[in-house]
Amino acid sequence: MIDAAAAELDRAAARIDRDGGLPTASIARLRDLGVLAAPLPRAHGGQGLGTEPHGALGLMALLRSIGRADLSLGRLFEGHVNALRLIFRDGDATQRQRAAGDVAGGHLFGLWVTDAEPVRLQGAPDRPTLHGEKLFASGASLVTRALVTATPETGAPRMVLVPLDETRAAGPMPSGLTGMRGAATGRCDLAACAVTREALIGRPGAYLLQPDFSSGAWRGSAVALGGIDRLVDLLRAQLAARGRDSDPHQRVRIGEALIARETASFWTRRAALLAEGEGFAAGDVSATVNLARIACEQSGLAVLALVQRGLGLQAFVQSNPAERVMRDLATYLRQPAPDETLTEAAAWFTGRDLPDPEAA
Ligand SMILES: Cc1cc2nc3c(=O)[nH]c(=O)nc-3n(C[C@H](O)[C@H](O)[C@H](O)COP(=O)(O)OP(=O)(O)OC[C@H]3O[C@@H](n4cnc5c(N)ncnc54)[C@H](O)[C@@H]3O)c2cc1C
């Protein structure tokens, strides 16, 4: 789906990284390729990638290939999949139908959770209003259907689907980010956004339901894996181009980078099959995905060090694609609470073994 467009997406990513523009053309390309509609269930005209159990490995391959072309675009697509998955899991028939129509109409969805102070949901039940600001929101000025979490005066947080247009109060994060510039990460003040009762998706607390709350992280790992793929390719190609690939130390680096990549690939595949599969214990699913998240993070960090050591200062020259991909990957690997993620998974699997979704 992506391979033929990869070079074009990579060029766009390099341009946006320099000029700070929005990835509008790359999103349009994904739309034209049918990628934005792929997460819809088959009954709604999609391929069920992320919304039906059979879609696990197809979605992993798609996220990985987009991440390989452009990690920022991968992050935006991952948010789109996440939001649609929650709407099709928890929304009613009308909300699902409307979301499918919106995707057909070209809308980009996003999932915005992070805030400094929890965004509040107030007002009469039939005319709720939002108050507060989302931070580190991917596609803050690009997404046109944002699924946001908001806390009511009483009870657990709700998911609210907010339609957005060019009148939104959004902008980049005040200090910017080192990498992932093409993900248009920013802040969005939701106070000016009108919502209706029909915008509330699922019951109170639905967003936090396990194992989905933790297990969705496998999709971010699949995108990061694409970035690891790209760096391993760049390392091998640039060492060969400079006639340095037969040096025994560089061969060790190439070997170690390939091991790290395959480790990330193994864990992401296992996490995808468990998270998207059926019949596994919820604790096993979230703990395995948590281990997979850390395995991918460790693999990514290892590959970053190998590329820096192997290519040397050339890896820091701004015209070298490795320079941008390294910044993007290093930034993207900063996901929430890694210590807790590892130690909770370790505690879960201290007294039981890991499930194998591919066991006969
Ligand atoms: C490119 C990008 C795009 C993003 N897009 C979105 C988006 O669209 N929507 C959205 O909602 N969010 C988004 N986010 C934000 C993301 O969901 C997380 O909020 C963010 O990645 C958290 O990273 P952190 O390093 O600050 O995590 P932290 O959890 O703060 O971890 C930093 C370190 O502190 C440790 N730590 C954590 N808690 C404690 C504690 N209580 N005491 C002591 N140590 C602690 C951790 O183990 C870790 O070592 C995005 C982030 C990135 C990088």
Ligand as a Chemical Component Dictionary entry (heavy atoms), coordinates in Angstrom:
data_LIG
# 
_chem_comp.id                   LIG 
_chem_comp.type                 NON-POLYMER 
_chem_comp.pdbx_formal_charge   0 
_chem_comp.three_letter_code    LIG 
# 
loop_
_chem_comp_atom.comp_id 
_chem_comp_atom.atom_id 
_chem_comp_atom.alt_atom_id 
_chem_comp_atom.type_symbol 
_chem_comp_atom.charge 
_chem_comp_atom.model_Cartn_x 
_chem_comp_atom.model_Cartn_y 
_chem_comp_atom.model_Cartn_z 
_chem_comp_atom.pdbx_ordinal 
LIG C1  C1  C 0 5.666  12.683 19.024 1  
LIG C2  C2  C 0 4.668  12.606 20.118 2  
LIG C3  C3  C 0 3.318  12.706 19.814 3  
LIG C4  C4  C 0 2.372  12.642 20.828 4  
LIG N1  N1  N 0 1.050  12.727 20.488 5  
LIG C5  C5  C 0 0.116  12.633 21.443 6  
LIG C6  C6  C 0 -1.271 12.694 21.113 7  
LIG O1  O1  O 0 -1.664 12.810 19.954 8  
LIG N2  N2  N 0 -2.166 12.614 22.104 9  
LIG C7  C7  C 0 -1.790 12.500 23.408 10 
LIG O2  O2  O 0 -2.646 12.419 24.258 11 
LIG N3  N3  N 0 -0.488 12.473 23.757 12 
LIG C8  C8  C 0 0.470  12.525 22.811 13 
LIG N4  N4  N 0 1.792  12.484 23.156 14 
LIG C9  C9  C 0 2.167  12.472 24.572 15 
LIG C10 C10 C 0 2.356  11.057 25.094 16 
LIG O3  O3  O 0 1.120  10.391 25.142 17 
LIG C11 C11 C 0 2.942  11.094 26.493 18 
LIG O4  O4  O 0 2.322  12.047 27.269 19 
LIG C12 C12 C 0 4.417  11.368 26.474 20 
LIG O5  O5  O 0 4.998  10.642 25.436 21 
LIG C13 C13 C 0 4.987  11.008 27.830 22 
LIG O6  O6  O 0 6.399  10.982 27.766 23 
LIG P1  P1  P 0 7.296  11.380 29.027 24 
LIG O7  O7  O 0 8.697  11.020 28.669 25 
LIG O8  O8  O 0 6.972  12.756 29.462 26 
LIG O9  O9  O 0 6.754  10.300 30.128 27 
LIG P2  P2  P 0 6.896  10.222 31.686 28 
LIG O10 O10 O 0 5.825  9.265  32.114 29 
LIG O11 O11 O 0 6.897  11.568 32.339 30 
LIG O12 O12 O 0 8.292  9.511  31.867 31 
LIG C14 C14 C 0 9.523  10.196 32.012 32 
LIG C15 C15 C 0 10.371 9.449  33.050 33 
LIG O13 O13 O 0 9.788  9.634  34.370 34 
LIG C16 C16 C 0 9.471  8.365  34.945 35 
LIG N5  N5  N 0 8.244  8.583  35.755 36 
LIG C17 C17 C 0 6.953  8.611  35.314 37 
LIG N6  N6  N 0 6.128  8.874  36.338 38 
LIG C18 C18 C 0 6.911  9.026  37.451 39 
LIG C19 C19 C 0 6.646  9.308  38.832 40 
LIG N7  N7  N 0 5.393  9.504  39.247 41 
LIG N8  N8  N 0 7.675  9.400  39.662 42 
LIG C20 C20 C 0 8.949  9.222  39.244 43 
LIG N9  N9  N 0 9.274  8.955  37.964 44 
LIG C21 C21 C 0 8.264  8.860  37.070 45 
LIG C22 C22 C 0 9.291  7.426  33.772 46 
LIG O14 O14 O 0 9.423  6.064  34.109 47 
LIG C23 C23 C 0 10.401 7.929  32.857 48 
LIG O15 O15 O 0 11.633 7.435  33.283 49 
LIG C24 C24 C 0 2.777  12.500 22.171 50 
LIG C25 C25 C 0 4.145  12.367 22.474 51 
LIG C26 C26 C 0 5.079  12.401 21.458 52 
LIG C27 C27 C 0 6.550  12.246 21.808 53 
# 
loop_
_chem_comp_bond.comp_id 
_chem_comp_bond.atom_id_1 
_chem_comp_bond.atom_id_2 
_chem_comp_bond.value_order 
_chem_comp_bond.pdbx_ordinal 
LIG C1  C2  SING 1  
LIG C2  C3  SING 2  
LIG C2  C26 DOUB 3  
LIG C3  C4  DOUB 4  
LIG C4  N1  SING 5  
LIG C4  C24 SING 6  
LIG N1  C5  DOUB 7  
LIG C5  C6  SING 8  
LIG C5  C8  SING 9  
LIG C6  O1  DOUB 10 
LIG C6  N2  SING 11 
LIG N2  C7  SING 12 
LIG C7  O2  DOUB 13 
LIG C7  N3  SING 14 
LIG N3  C8  DOUB 15 
LIG C8  N4  SING 16 
LIG N4  C9  SING 17 
LIG N4  C24 SING 18 
LIG C9  C10 SING 19 
LIG C10 O3  SING 20 
LIG C10 C11 SING 21 
LIG C11 O4  SING 22 
LIG C11 C12 SING 23 
LIG C12 O5  SING 24 
LIG C12 C13 SING 25 
LIG C13 O6  SING 26 
LIG O6  P1  SING 27 
LIG P1  O7  DOUB 28 
LIG P1  O8  SING 29 
LIG P1  O9  SING 30 
LIG O9  P2  SING 31 
LIG P2  O10 DOUB 32 
LIG P2  O11 SING 33 
LIG P2  O12 SING 34 
LIG O12 C14 SING 35 
LIG C14 C15 SING 36 
LIG C15 O13 SING 37 
LIG C15 C23 SING 38 
LIG O13 C16 SING 39 
LIG C16 N5  SING 40 
LIG C16 C22 SING 41 
LIG N5  C17 SING 42 
LIG N5  C21 SING 43 
LIG C17 N6  DOUB 44 
LIG N6  C18 SING 45 
LIG C18 C19 SING 46 
LIG C18 C21 DOUB 47 
LIG C19 N7  SING 48 
LIG C19 N8  DOUB 49 
LIG N8  C20 SING 50 
LIG C20 N9  DOUB 51 
LIG N9  C21 SING 52 
LIG C22 O14 SING 53 
LIG C22 C23 SING 54 
LIG C23 O15 SING 55 
LIG C24 C25 DOUB 56 
LIG C25 C26 SING 57 
LIG C26 C27 SING 58 
# 
